[in-house]
């Protein structure tokens, strides 16, 4: 694990694979950490890619910035990480909130975006109902902690049938959620409640995108992924069977095969 400091916070990250390999930055969702991407990081590094997986500020081993953290701040943290390790352009991907951070990165740093990987995410701006929900959940997590919330959402983070069929995966996902600092989770929820609409920037994208979704995702269903893929001029859509909101954890071999096929086509190893 490595670290660097940006905007007053010490952020941790993993850096796997050859230093001169084509760079891929993978951003976790809420409320997880960089280890969510371990199956992908190991597979990509083994194929010759350089894989950067940060703990977002407020998550994992990175320091908390309390209050509200906008997706723009997270995206700029990813850009700062790339600068810190000497990478000018990278494939930037993420799952759920991480996918929205990848879209924000593309919006803010298009010249540094080599390609996008958007997993189980949503492009429209937050709704008024969604803003109220996220701010209310932030209040709840600060008051109660992460445990009750984690137990409530595990069968939505994973396809419900995978919670029992894949107990080790379920325990890993629960462990990440329970270990998250409520202050970091709340700050991200409040920032995410203010997210903009990414559809125009996706429609204008000049880079290829891999759009991935679990076939049984209840948070961002297949229709959401189809709408993103329809927007991006050069998009590849991949539906992962027998998976919910976290197909990279539920079906890592299928996810990795799709990711590697996309990268080898559009962003071959340097």
C-alpha positions in Angstrom: 0.0 0.0 0.0 1.3 3.5 -0.9 0.2 6.9 0.1 0.3 10.6 -1.0 -1.3 13.8 0.2 -3.7 15.9 -1.7 -5.9 18.8 -0.5 -5.1 18.2 3.1 -5.8 14.4 3.2 -3.5 11.5 3.2 -4.8 9.0 0.6 -3.8 5.4 0.2 -3.6 3.3 -2.9 -2.3 0.2 -4.5 -0.1 0.2 -7.6 0.3 -3.2 -9.3 1.9 -4.2 -12.6 4.7 -2.9 -14.6 5.5 0.8 -14.2 5.6 1.3 -17.9 2.4 -0.6 -18.6 -0.8 1.0 -19.9 -2.4 2.6 -16.8 -5.8 1.6 -15.5 -7.3 3.4 -12.5 -10.2 1.6 -10.9 -12.5 3.5 -8.4 -14.5 1.7 -5.8 -18.1 2.5 -4.9 -19.9 3.3 -1.6 -19.2 2.2 1.0 -16.3 0.0 0.0 -12.5 0.4 -0.5 -9.8 -0.4 -3.0 -9.8 -4.2 -2.2 -13.1 -4.5 -4.0 -11.1 -4.4 -7.2 -8.5 -7.0 -6.1 -9.6 -9.7 -8.6 -9.4 -7.2 -11.5 -6.2 -5.6 -10.3 -4.4 -8.9 -10.2 -5.7 -10.1 -13.5 -4.8 -6.8 -15.3 -1.4 -6.6 -13.7 -0.8 -10.2 -14.7 -1.6 -9.2 -18.3 0.9 -6.3 -18.3 -1.2 -3.4 -17.3 -0.4 -0.9 -14.5 -3.3 -0.9 -12.2 -4.0 1.9 -9.7 -6.7 1.3 -7.0 -7.2 4.2 -4.6 -9.0 4.3 -1.3 -11.3 7.3 -1.8 -11.0 10.0 0.9 -13.1 8.8 3.8 -12.9 5.1 2.8 -10.5 2.3 3.5 -7.2 3.5 4.8 -7.5 7.0 3.4 -8.1 10.0 5.7 -11.6 11.4 6.3 -12.7 14.8 5.0 -15.9 15.4 7.0 -18.9 17.4 6.0 -19.5 17.0 2.2 -17.2 15.7 -0.5 -18.3 16.4 -4.0 -17.7 13.9 -6.8 -15.5 16.6 -8.3 -13.2 16.3 -5.4 -13.0 12.6 -5.7 -12.3 12.9 -9.5 -9.6 15.5 -8.9 -8.1 13.1 -6.3 -7.8 10.5 -9.0 -6.1 13.0 -11.3 -3.7 13.9 -8.5 -2.9 10.2 -8.0 -2.1 9.9 -11.7 0.1 13.0 -11.4 1.8 11.6 -8.3 2.8 8.4 -10.1 3.7 10.1 -13.3 0.9 8.9 -15.5 -0.5 11.5 -18.0 -3.4 9.4 -19.4 -5.2 6.4 -18.0 -8.2 4.2 -18.5 -10.5 5.3 -15.7 -13.2 3.0 -14.4 -15.5 2.6 -11.5 -18.5 0.8 -10.1 -21.7 2.5 -8.8 -20.5 5.8 -7.2 -17.1 5.0 -8.6 -18.6 4.9 -12.1 -20.0 8.4 -11.5 -16.5 9.5 -10.3 -15.1 8.1 -13.6 -17.7 10.1 -15.5 -16.8 13.2 -13.5 -13.2 12.6 -14.2 -13.9 12.4 -17.9 -16.0 15.6 -17.6 -13.2 17.5 -15.8 -10.1 15.8 -17.3 -11.0 14.6 -20.8 -7.5 14.9 -22.1 -6.3 12.5 -19.4 -9.0 9.9 -20.1 -7.8 7.2 -22.4 -11.0 5.1 -22.0 -13.9 4.6 -19.6 -15.1 1.5 -17.7 -18.5 2.1 -16.2 -20.0 -0.6 -14.1 -23.4 -0.6 -12.5 -23.8 3.1 -12.5 -26.2 5.9 -13.5 -25.6 9.1 -15.6 -28.5 11.5 -14.9 -28.3 14.1 -12.2 -29.6 13.3 -8.8 -33.4 13.8 -8.3 -35.0 15.8 -5.5 -36.1 12.5 -4.0 -32.6 11.1 -4.3 -31.1 14.1 -2.6 -33.4 13.8 0.3 -32.7 10.1 0.6 -28.9 10.5 0.5 -28.9 13.3 3.0 -31.2 11.4 5.3 -29.0 8.3 5.1 -25.9 10.4 5.9 -27.6 11.6 9.0 -28.5 8.0 9.9 -25.0 6.6 9.4 -23.5 9.4 11.6 -26.0 8.6 14.3 -26.1 4.8 14.1 -22.9 3.7 12.4 -22.6 1.3 9.4 -23.6 -2.1 10.8 -27.4 -1.9 10.5 -27.2 -0.3 7.0 -24.7 -3.0 5.8 -27.0 -5.8 6.9 -30.0 -4.1 5.2 -28.4 -3.7 1.8 -26.2 -6.8 1.4 -28.9 -8.5 -0.7 -29.0 -5.5 -3.0 -25.3 -5.0 -3.3 -25.0 -8.6 -4.3 -27.8 -10.5 -6.1 -29.9 -12.0 -3.3 -29.2 -15.5 -4.3 -25.4 -14.8 -4.2 -25.5 -13.8 -0.5 -26.1 -17.5 0.4 -24.4 -19.1 -2.6 -21.2 -17.1 -2.2 -20.7 -16.7 1.6 -17.1 -15.6 1.4 -17.9 -12.8 -1.1 -20.8 -11.7 1.1 -18.6 -11.6 4.1 -16.0 -9.6 2.3 -18.5 -7.1 1.1 -20.1 -6.8 4.5 -16.7 -6.4 6.1 -15.8 -3.5 3.8 -19.2 -1.8 4.5 -18.9 -2.3 8.3 -15.3 -1.0 8.4 -16.1 2.3 6.6 -15.9 5.4 8.7 -19.4 6.8 9.0 -18.1 10.3 8.6 -16.5 9.5 5.3 -19.6 7.7 4.0 -21.8 10.6 5.1 -19.6 13.2 3.4 -19.7 11.2 0.2 -23.5 10.7 0.3 -24.0 14.5 0.8 -21.6 15.2 -2.2 -23.2 12.6 -4.4 -26.6 14.1 -3.7 -25.4 17.2 -5.6 -24.1 15.3 -8.7 -24.6 16.8 -12.1 -26.0 15.2 -15.3 -23.2 13.4 -17.2 -25.3 12.5 -20.3 -24.1 15.4 -22.5 -20.4 14.7 -21.7 -20.9 11.0 -22.4 -22.6 11.8 -25.7 -19.6 13.9 -26.7 -17.0 11.4 -25.5 -14.1 10.8 -27.9 -12.9 7.8 -26.0 -14.2 4.2 -26.0 -16.2 3.0 -23.0 -17.0 -0.4 -21.6 -20.4 -0.4 -19.9 -20.9 -3.4 -17.6 -23.9 -4.4 -15.5 -25.0 -7.3 -13.4 -28.0 -9.0 -15.0 -29.9 -8.9 -11.7 -28.7 -5.4 -10.4 -31.6 -3.8 -8.5 -29.9 -0.5 -7.9 -28.9 0.3 -11.5 -30.7 -2.2 -13.7 -29.7 -3.3 -17.1 -31.8 -0.5 -18.7 -29.5 2.0 -17.0 -26.5 0.5 -18.6 -28.2 0.3 -22.0 -29.0 4.0 -21.8 -25.3 4.8 -21.1 -24.1 2.6 -23.9 -26.6 4.2 -26.3 -25.1 7.7 -25.4 -21.4 7.0 -25.8 -20.4 6.9 -29.5 -17.9 4.1 -29.1 -19.4 1.9 -26.3 -19.3 -1.8 -25.6 -22.1 -3.2 -23.4 -21.6 -6.3 -21.3 -24.3 -7.9 -19.2 -22.8 -10.2 -16.5 -25.2 -13.1 -15.8 -25.7 -14.4 -12.2 -24.6 -11.1 -10.7 -26.1 -8.1 -9.0 -24.7 -4.6 -8.3 -21.1 -5.8 -7.9 -20.4 -8.2 -10.8 -16.6 -7.7 -10.4 -16.9 -9.4 -7.0 -19.7 -11.8 -7.8 -18.5 -13.1 -11.2 -14.8 -12.0 -11.4 -13.8 -14.4 -14.1 -16.6 -13.2 -16.4 -16.0 -9.5 -15.5 -12.2 -9.9 -16.1 -12.7 -11.6 -19.4 -14.9 -8.7 -20.7 -12.5 -6.1 -19.3 -9.4 -7.6 -20.8 -11.0 -8.1 -24.1 -12.0 -4.4 -24.2 -8.6 -3.2 -23.1 -6.7 -5.4 -25.6 -8.9 -4.0 -28.4 -8.9 -0.4 -27.4 -5.9 0.2 -25.0 -3.3 -2.5 -25.6 -0.4 -3.0 -23.2 2.3 -0.4 -23.8 
